[in-house]
Structure formats: C-alpha cells, structure tokens
Amino acid sequence: MELILLKRIERLRSKLNKFGVNRDLVDPEVVQLSQELDFVLNKYYQFMSCKQLSFW
C-alpha cells in the first residue's frame, strides 16, 4: 500500500509540475490535479500514522 501511494504521489507531482509550467495555476486541470495530489498525500499520511500507531 505504501509503495502504491508513493508512486501515485510522484506521478501526480510530476504531472502537476509539467502542467504548472505551461498553464495558469487557476486552470481547472491544474486545480484538479492539485486536489487529487492533496487527497493522495492525506491518504499517505493517514496510512503512515496508523502504521506508526500499530508499531507501539
């Protein structure tokens, strides 16, 4: 699960960087990608928090 989330985060970051160079930051596709990245990052942080809690 962790690896899947990390790969998705990197893919979205790369795509967002490419879009951000060629488009306005308020472009609907840039905003949508940014929101998707936020969502996946939140999922990753939640996963890592649970993983750390289960360690104790």
N, CA, C and O atoms as a GROMACS GRO file, in nm:
protein
  224
    1MET      N    1   0.082  -0.120   0.000
    1MET     CA    2   0.000   0.000   0.000
    1MET      C    3   0.087   0.126   0.000
    1MET      O    4   0.062   0.220  -0.076
    2GLU      N    5   0.187   0.127   0.086
    2GLU     CA    6   0.276   0.244   0.096
    2GLU      C    7   0.342   0.274  -0.037
    2GLU      O    8   0.347   0.388  -0.081
    3LEU      N    9   0.394   0.171  -0.100
    3LEU     CA   10   0.463   0.188  -0.228
    3LEU      C   11   0.368   0.237  -0.337
    3LEU      O   12   0.406   0.321  -0.419
    4ILE      N   13   0.247   0.186  -0.337
    4ILE     CA   14   0.147   0.230  -0.435
    4ILE      C   15   0.117   0.379  -0.418
    4ILE      O   16   0.112   0.453  -0.516
    5LEU      N   17   0.098   0.421  -0.293
    5LEU     CA   18   0.070   0.562  -0.267
    5LEU      C   19   0.188   0.650  -0.307
    5LEU      O   20   0.169   0.756  -0.368
    6LEU      N   21   0.308   0.608  -0.274
    6LEU     CA   22   0.427   0.686  -0.309
    6LEU      C   23   0.443   0.701  -0.460
    6LEU      O   24   0.478   0.808  -0.509
    7LYS      N   25   0.418   0.594  -0.533
    7LYS     CA   26   0.428   0.600  -0.680
    7LYS      C   27   0.323   0.695  -0.738
    7LYS      O   28   0.350   0.771  -0.831
    8ARG      N   29   0.202   0.688  -0.680
    8ARG     CA   30   0.095   0.777  -0.728
    8ARG      C   31   0.128   0.922  -0.697
    8ARG      O   32   0.102   1.011  -0.779
    9ILE      N   33   0.183   0.947  -0.579
    9ILE     CA   34   0.223   1.083  -0.541
    9ILE      C   35   0.328   1.136  -0.638
    9ILE      O   36   0.316   1.249  -0.685
   10GLU      N   37   0.428   1.058  -0.668
   10GLU     CA   38   0.533   1.103  -0.759
   10GLU      C   39   0.479   1.128  -0.900
   10GLU      O   40   0.519   1.224  -0.966
   11ARG      N   41   0.388   1.041  -0.945
   11ARG     CA   42   0.329   1.060  -1.078
   11ARG      C   43   0.248   1.189  -1.083
   11ARG      O   44   0.257   1.265  -1.180
   12LEU      N   45   0.170   1.214  -0.980
   12LEU     CA   46   0.089   1.335  -0.975
   12LEU      C   47   0.175   1.460  -0.963
   12LEU      O   48   0.147   1.561  -1.026
   13ARG      N   49   0.280   1.454  -0.883
   13ARG     CA   50   0.371   1.568  -0.869
   13ARG      C   51   0.436   1.602  -1.002
   13ARG      O   52   0.444   1.719  -1.042
   14SER      N   53   0.481   1.500  -1.070
   14SER     CA   54   0.546   1.522  -1.200
   14SER      C   55   0.448   1.585  -1.299
   14SER      O   56   0.482   1.681  -1.369
   15LYS      N   57   0.328   1.531  -1.305
   15LYS     CA   58   0.227   1.583  -1.396
   15LYS      C   59   0.190   1.727  -1.360
   15LYS      O   60   0.173   1.812  -1.447
   16LEU      N   61   0.176   1.754  -1.231
   16LEU     CA   62   0.141   1.887  -1.185
   16LEU      C   63   0.252   1.988  -1.219
   16LEU      O   64   0.224   2.100  -1.259
   17ASN      N   65   0.376   1.947  -1.202
   17ASN     CA   66   0.489   2.035  -1.238
   17ASN      C   67   0.487   2.069  -1.386
   17ASN      O   68   0.509   2.184  -1.424
   18LYS      N   69   0.460   1.970  -1.471
   18LYS     CA   70   0.453   1.994  -1.616
   18LYS      C   71   0.338   2.088  -1.650
   18LYS      O   72   0.354   2.179  -1.731
   19PHE      N   73   0.223   2.065  -1.590
   19PHE     CA   74   0.107   2.150  -1.615
   19PHE      C   75   0.130   2.291  -1.564
   19PHE      O   76   0.093   2.388  -1.630
   20GLY      N   77   0.193   2.303  -1.447
   20GLY     CA   78   0.216   2.433  -1.385
   20GLY      C   79   0.306   2.524  -1.466
   20GLY      O   80   0.295   2.647  -1.459
   21VAL      N   81   0.395   2.465  -1.544
   21VAL     CA   82   0.486   2.544  -1.627
   21VAL      C   83   0.413   2.601  -1.748
   21VAL      O   84   0.441   2.714  -1.790
   22ASN      N   85   0.321   2.526  -1.803
   22ASN     CA   86   0.256   2.563  -1.928
   22ASN      C   87   0.117   2.628  -1.912
   22ASN      O   88   0.061   2.679  -2.008
   23ARG      N   89   0.064   2.625  -1.791
   23ARG     CA   90  -0.072   2.674  -1.771
   23ARG      C   91  -0.078   2.765  -1.648
   23ARG      O   92   0.013   2.765  -1.565
   24ASP      N   93  -0.185   2.841  -1.639
   24ASP     CA   94  -0.208   2.922  -1.520
   24ASP      C   95  -0.238   2.831  -1.402
   24ASP      O   96  -0.293   2.722  -1.418
   25LEU      N   97  -0.203   2.876  -1.283
   25LEU     CA   98  -0.227   2.796  -1.164
   25LEU      C   99  -0.376   2.782  -1.131
   25LEU      O  100  -0.415   2.695  -1.053
   26VAL      N  101  -0.458   2.867  -1.191
   26VAL     CA  102  -0.603   2.856  -1.170
   26VAL      C  103  -0.673   2.778  -1.281
   26VAL      O  104  -0.796   2.768  -1.283
   27ASP      N  105  -0.595   2.724  -1.373
   27ASP     CA  106  -0.651   2.641  -1.479
   27ASP      C  107  -0.724   2.522  -1.414
   27ASP      O  108  -0.671   2.462  -1.321
   28PRO      N  109  -0.842   2.490  -1.460
   28PRO     CA  110  -0.920   2.382  -1.397
   28PRO      C  111  -0.845   2.248  -1.387
   28PRO      O  112  -0.860   2.176  -1.288
   29GLU      N  113  -0.766   2.214  -1.488
   29GLU     CA  114  -0.691   2.088  -1.484
   29GLU      C  115  -0.580   2.093  -1.379
   29GLU      O  116  -0.553   1.993  -1.312
   30VAL      N  117  -0.516   2.207  -1.364
   30VAL     CA  118  -0.412   2.223  -1.263
   30VAL      C  119  -0.474   2.214  -1.124
   30VAL      O  120  -0.419   2.148  -1.035
   31VAL      N  121  -0.587   2.279  -1.105
   31VAL     CA  122  -0.657   2.275  -0.976
   31VAL      C  123  -0.700   2.132  -0.945
   31VAL      O  124  -0.683   2.086  -0.832
   32GLN      N  125  -0.754   2.062  -1.044
   32GLN     CA  126  -0.800   1.924  -1.024
   32GLN      C  127  -0.683   1.834  -0.985
   32GLN      O  128  -0.695   1.753  -0.894
   33LEU      N  129  -0.570   1.848  -1.054
   33LEU     CA  130  -0.451   1.768  -1.021
   33LEU      C  131  -0.401   1.799  -0.881
   33LEU      O  132  -0.362   1.709  -0.806
   34SER      N  133  -0.401   1.925  -0.847
   34SER     CA  134  -0.357   1.967  -0.715
   34SER      C  135  -0.446   1.907  -0.606
   34SER      O  136  -0.397   1.862  -0.502
   35GLN      N  137  -0.576   1.907  -0.629
   35GLN     CA  138  -0.669   1.849  -0.532
   35GLN      C  139  -0.651   1.698  -0.521
   35GLN      O  140  -0.659   1.641  -0.412
   36GLU      N  141  -0.627   1.635  -0.633
   36GLU     CA  142  -0.603   1.490  -0.632
   36GLU      C  143  -0.474   1.458  -0.556
   36GLU      O  144  -0.470   1.362  -0.478
   37LEU      N  145  -0.371   1.537  -0.579
   37LEU     CA  146  -0.246   1.518  -0.506
   37LEU      C  147  -0.267   1.539  -0.356
   37LEU      O  148  -0.216   1.461  -0.275
   38ASP      N  149  -0.339   1.641  -0.319
   38ASP     CA  150  -0.371   1.665  -0.177
   38ASP      C  151  -0.441   1.544  -0.116
   38ASP      O  152  -0.408   1.502  -0.005
   39PHE      N  153  -0.537   1.489  -0.188
   39PHE     CA  154  -0.612   1.375  -0.139
   39PHE      C  155  -0.520   1.254  -0.116
   39PHE      O  156  -0.528   1.188  -0.013
   40VAL      N  157  -0.434   1.226  -0.214
   40VAL     CA  158  -0.344   1.111  -0.202
   40VAL      C  159  -0.241   1.134  -0.092
   40VAL      O  160  -0.207   1.041  -0.018
   41LEU      N  161  -0.192   1.256  -0.079
   41LEU     CA  162  -0.098   1.287   0.029
   41LEU      C  163  -0.165   1.265   0.165
   41LEU      O  164  -0.104   1.209   0.256
   42ASN      N  165  -0.289   1.309   0.179
   42ASN     CA  166  -0.361   1.287   0.304
   42ASN      C  167  -0.378   1.139   0.333
   42ASN      O  168  -0.362   1.096   0.448
   43LYS      N  169  -0.410   1.061   0.232
   43LYS     CA  170  -0.421   0.916   0.249
   43LYS      C  171  -0.288   0.856   0.294
   43LYS      O  172  -0.284   0.770   0.381
   44TYR      N  173  -0.179   0.902   0.233
   44TYR     CA  174  -0.046   0.852   0.270
   44TYR      C  175  -0.014   0.886   0.416
   44TYR      O  176   0.034   0.800   0.489
   45TYR      N  177  -0.041   1.009   0.458
   45TYR     CA  178  -0.013   1.048   0.596
   45TYR      C  179  -0.100   0.970   0.694
   45TYR      O  180  -0.053   0.932   0.801
   46GLN      N  181  -0.224   0.946   0.658
   46GLN     CA  182  -0.312   0.864   0.743
   46GLN      C  183  -0.257   0.722   0.755
   46GLN      O  184  -0.252   0.665   0.864
   47PHE      N  185  -0.216   0.667   0.644
   47PHE     CA  186  -0.160   0.532   0.642
   47PHE      C  187  -0.036   0.525   0.731
   47PHE      O  188  -0.020   0.432   0.810
   48MET      N  189   0.052   0.623   0.718
   48MET     CA  190   0.175   0.624   0.796
   48MET      C  191   0.146   0.642   0.945
   48MET      O  192   0.214   0.584   1.029
   49SER      N  193   0.046   0.722   0.978
   49SER     CA  194   0.009   0.742   1.119
   49SER      C  195  -0.042   0.612   1.179
   49SER      O  196  -0.004   0.576   1.291
   50CYS      N  197  -0.126   0.542   1.106
   50CYS     CA  198  -0.177   0.413   1.155
   50CYS      C  199  -0.064   0.311   1.167
   50CYS      O  200  -0.061   0.232   1.261
   51LYS      N  201   0.024   0.315   1.073
   51LYS     CA  202   0.138   0.221   1.074
   51LYS      C  203   0.225   0.247   1.198
   51LYS      O  204   0.270   0.153   1.264
   52GLN      N  205   0.248   0.373   1.229
   52GLN     CA  206   0.329   0.405   1.348
   52GLN      C  207   0.257   0.369   1.476
   52GLN      O  208   0.318   0.320   1.571
   53LEU      N  209   0.126   0.392   1.480
   53LEU     CA  210   0.049   0.358   1.599
   53LEU      C  211   0.047   0.207   1.622
   53LEU      O  212   0.054   0.161   1.736
   54SER      N  213   0.038   0.132   1.516
   54SER     CA  214   0.034  -0.013   1.530
   54SER      C  215   0.170  -0.068   1.572
   54SER      O  216   0.180  -0.179   1.625
   55PHE      N  217   0.273   0.009   1.550
   55PHE     CA  218   0.408  -0.032   1.591
   55PHE      C  219   0.418  -0.035   1.742
   55PHE      O  220   0.484  -0.122   1.798
   56TRP      N  221   0.352   0.060   1.809
   56TRP     CA  222   0.358   0.069   1.955
   56TRP      C  223   0.267  -0.034   2.012
   56TRP      O  224   0.256  -0.045   2.134
   0.00000   0.00000   0.00000
